[in-house]
Amino acid sequence: MKKPKTRWGIALFLMSPPLLAAAFYLVFTFKLPAHAYVHARIIPTLGIVFSALSFLVGHFSYPRVHNLKVYLAGYLTGLTGLAYFILFAYPSRLETQTTFVMLLVFANLLAVLLVPSYVKYRFTRRITYAIITLEAILLVCARYLPECTAWTAALPPKDLLSSRAVIGIGWAAAVFGLTLWRLHDEFYLGGIFTGVSLFYCLAWLGPATVTRSVLLQGALFAAAPLYLEIGIVIHWFLRMEHRASYDPLLHIYNRNYCSRIITEQSACNTAPPFSVAMVDIDHFKKVNDTYGHQAGDTVLYNVAQAIVREVVPQGVVCRYGGEEMVIFFPRKTARDVKPLVENLRTTIEKLKIPTRRKKLSVTVSCGISCREDTSQSVIDVIHAADKALYRAKKGGRNQVKSGKTPLASSKKK
C-alpha cells in the first residue's frame, strides 16, 4: 500500500509554534520582580515534572513502538531537563553550565537521529543506560568542577548575526536534514524531533534576543519535554493503528482493514461506481512445496509490491487471505479498471523473483466486478469478482475476467 505523504510529521511539527508562543508569553507577561514566584517556583516545578515524565514516556513506549530512537530520546531529554532544573538549580548565575547542558542536548539529538531505530531490547537498554551513565558523570563534573566548563563561556551568541549564533541555527538545520534523510517515513518522528530542535535552538539564541535570556531558556527547557511527550504518545498510537491495519510481510493493508472497507467503516469511498479486483497467484502451493515457504514469502512480497506500484494511488491494496489479494478502486468502473489490472497481470508475468535456489517467475489470475448501484453491497461486489477470478483460473489461468454484480432485486428473484 502506498505510504501516506504525511509520515514525516508536518502536523506534529506545527504543534511546536503554539507551545513556543506560550513560553514566550509566559516570559514577557509575567515579568520580574512582580512575578518572581512564576520564574522561581512554577516554571522549575513544571520543568522537573515534564522532564521526569520524559523518562516514563520513553521507557513505556518501547513495548508498543520498539524504537530505540524514542526510548533514547525520552531518557536523554529527561536527564538534561532534570540536570538543568535540579542539578544546576535553574541556573541564573551558572551561564557556563547552562551552555554546557545545551551543547549536551545538541549532541544527544544528533545521536538519537543517527542510531538505528529497530534493534533488540537488550541492545536498546545497554546503549541507553551506557549513554545515560556517561552523561550523568559529565553533568556532575560540570556542576561541581566548574573549571571543566569554563571554555563554554565564550559560546553564547551576543547577536543573531554573530558566528556563535550559527552553532544553534546550523544544528537545527542539521537535525531537519537528518530527519528528512532518516525519518521521512517513521510515523511523524521527523516532525517531532525537528520541533524539539526548534525549542533548544531558540534557547541557544536567547542571549542574542532577550535581556533576561535565562528566563526564556527556563521556559523553553520546561516546554521541550512536554512537546516531546505529546509527540511520542501520538507516534505510539499511530504505530498501534499501523499494526492493526497493515500486513507485516507484504507491506500492504491486511484483512482487518479490508473488513473495514467491506463494512464501509473506513475512509475509502465505496459509493458507486466502486470496482473490486481479486488477484490470486497461480500454482502458489507448488512454489511452497518445491522451493520452501521462505521462497513462497519472497514471491508473495514481490507480487504484492508489484501490485502496489501498478495500481496505487488509483486503488487500495489489501491482503484478502493466503496468496489472494483484493484491490478496491473508488470512483472507477469495471471498464476503467480492466486495463489497469491487465497491465498488472503482464507486469507480474515478466517478474524475475530472486530466491535462494533460483529466480522464479509466476503469473496471476484476476477477477473484476463493479458496484453500480447503492443496493449492491461491497461484499456482493467481492463475491462477483471472486466468481470472475474462478472463471479465470478454470479458463487456463494468467488472465483477467470480469463479472457483473447482481442488483438486490434480482437476488430476491
Secondary structure in CASP SS format (residue, H / E / C, confidence):
PFRMAT SS
TARGET T0000
AUTHOR 0000-0000-0000
METHOD secondary structure of the structure
MODEL  1
M C 1.00
K C 1.00
K C 1.00
P C 1.00
K C 1.00
T C 1.00
R C 1.00
W C 1.00
G C 1.00
I H 1.00
A H 1.00
L H 1.00
F H 1.00
L C 1.00
M C 1.00
S H 1.00
P H 1.00
P H 1.00
L H 1.00
L H 1.00
A H 1.00
A H 1.00
A H 1.00
F H 1.00
Y H 1.00
L H 1.00
V H 1.00
F H 1.00
T H 1.00
F C 1.00
K C 1.00
L C 1.00
P C 1.00
A C 1.00
H C 1.00
A H 1.00
Y H 1.00
V H 1.00
H H 1.00
A H 1.00
R H 1.00
I H 1.00
I H 1.00
P H 1.00
T H 1.00
L H 1.00
G H 1.00
I H 1.00
V H 1.00
F H 1.00
S H 1.00
A H 1.00
L H 1.00
S H 1.00
F H 1.00
L H 1.00
V H 1.00
G H 1.00
H H 1.00
F H 1.00
S H 1.00
Y H 1.00
P H 1.00
R H 1.00
V H 1.00
H C 1.00
N C 1.00
L H 1.00
K H 1.00
V H 1.00
Y H 1.00
L H 1.00
A H 1.00
G H 1.00
Y H 1.00
L H 1.00
T H 1.00
G H 1.00
L H 1.00
T H 1.00
G H 1.00
L H 1.00
A H 1.00
Y H 1.00
F H 1.00
I H 1.00
L H 1.00
F C 1.00
A C 1.00
Y C 1.00
P C 1.00
S C 1.00
R C 1.00
L C 1.00
E H 1.00
T H 1.00
Q H 1.00
T H 1.00
T H 1.00
F H 1.00
V H 1.00
M H 1.00
L H 1.00
L H 1.00
V H 1.00
F H 1.00
A H 1.00
N H 1.00
L H 1.00
L H 1.00
A H 1.00
V H 1.00
L H 1.00
L H 1.00
V C 1.00
P C 1.00
S C 1.00
Y C 1.00
V C 1.00
K C 1.00
Y H 1.00
R H 1.00
F H 1.00
T H 1.00
R H 1.00
R H 1.00
I H 1.00
T H 1.00
Y H 1.00
A H 1.00
I H 1.00
I H 1.00
T H 1.00
L H 1.00
E H 1.00
A H 1.00
I H 1.00
L H 1.00
L H 1.00
V H 1.00
C H 1.00
A H 1.00
R H 1.00
Y H 1.00
L C 1.00
P H 1.00
E H 1.00
C H 1.00
T H 1.00
A H 1.00
W H 1.00
T H 1.00
A H 1.00
A H 1.00
L C 1.00
P C 1.00
P C 1.00
K C 1.00
D C 1.00
L C 1.00
L C 1.00
S C 1.00
S C 1.00
R C 1.00
A H 1.00
V H 1.00
I H 1.00
G H 1.00
I H 1.00
G H 1.00
W H 1.00
A H 1.00
A H 1.00
A H 1.00
V H 1.00
F H 1.00
G H 1.00
L H 1.00
T H 1.00
L H 1.00
W H 1.00
R H 1.00
L C 1.00
H C 1.00
D C 1.00
E C 1.00
F C 1.00
Y C 1.00
L H 1.00
G H 1.00
G H 1.00
I H 1.00
F H 1.00
T H 1.00
G H 1.00
V H 1.00
S H 1.00
L H 1.00
F H 1.00
Y H 1.00
C H 1.00
L H 1.00
A H 1.00
W H 1.00
L C 1.00
G H 1.00
P H 1.00
A H 1.00
T H 1.00
V C 1.00
T C 1.00
R C 1.00
S H 1.00
V H 1.00
L H 1.00
L H 1.00
Q H 1.00
G H 1.00
A H 1.00
L H 1.00
F H 1.00
A H 1.00
A H 1.00
A H 1.00
P H 1.00
L H 1.00
Y H 1.00
L H 1.00
E H 1.00
I H 1.00
G H 1.00
I H 1.00
V H 1.00
I H 1.00
H H 1.00
W H 1.00
F H 1.00
L H 1.00
R H 1.00
M H 1.00
E H 1.00
H H 1.00
R H 1.00
A H 1.00
S H 1.00
Y E 1.00
D E 1.00
P C 1.00
L C 1.00
L C 1.00
H C 1.00
I E 1.00
Y E 1.00
N C 1.00
R H 1.00
N H 1.00
Y H 1.00
C H 1.00
S H 1.00
R H 1.00
I H 1.00
I H 1.00
T C 1.00
E C 1.00
Q C 1.00
S C 1.00
A C 1.00
C C 1.00
N C 1.00
T C 1.00
A C 1.00
P C 1.00
P C 1.00
F E 1.00
S E 1.00
V E 1.00
A E 1.00
M E 1.00
V E 1.00
D E 1.00
I E 1.00
D C 1.00
H C 1.00
F H 1.00
K H 1.00
K H 1.00
V H 1.00
N H 1.00
D H 1.00
T H 1.00
Y H 1.00
G C 1.00
H H 1.00
Q H 1.00
A H 1.00
G H 1.00
D H 1.00
T H 1.00
V H 1.00
L H 1.00
Y H 1.00
N H 1.00
V H 1.00
A H 1.00
Q H 1.00
A H 1.00
I H 1.00
V H 1.00
R H 1.00
E H 1.00
V H 1.00
V C 1.00
P C 1.00
Q C 1.00
G C 1.00
V E 1.00
V E 1.00
C E 1.00
R E 1.00
Y E 1.00
G E 1.00
G C 1.00
E C 1.00
E E 1.00
M E 1.00
V E 1.00
I E 1.00
F E 1.00
F E 1.00
P E 1.00
R C 1.00
K C 1.00
T C 1.00
A H 1.00
R H 1.00
D H 1.00
V H 1.00
K H 1.00
P H 1.00
L H 1.00
V H 1.00
E H 1.00
N H 1.00
L H 1.00
R H 1.00
T H 1.00
T H 1.00
I H 1.00
E H 1.00
K C 1.00
L C 1.00
K C 1.00
I E 1.00
P E 1.00
T C 1.00
R C 1.00
R C 1.00
K C 1.00
K E 1.00
L E 1.00
S C 1.00
V C 1.00
T C 1.00
V E 1.00
S E 1.00
C E 1.00
G E 1.00
I E 1.00
S E 1.00
C E 1.00
R E 1.00
E C 1.00
D C 1.00
T C 1.00
S C 1.00
Q C 1.00
S C 1.00
V H 1.00
I H 1.00
D H 1.00
V H 1.00
I H 1.00
H H 1.00
A H 1.00
A H 1.00
D H 1.00
K H 1.00
A H 1.00
L H 1.00
Y H 1.00
R H 1.00
A H 1.00
K H 1.00
K H 1.00
G C 1.00
G C 1.00
R C 1.00
N C 1.00
Q C 1.00
V E 1.00
K E 1.00
S E 1.00
G C 1.00
K C 1.00
T C 1.00
P C 1.00
L C 1.00
A H 1.00
S H 1.00
S H 1.00
K H 1.00
K H 1.00
K C 1.00
END
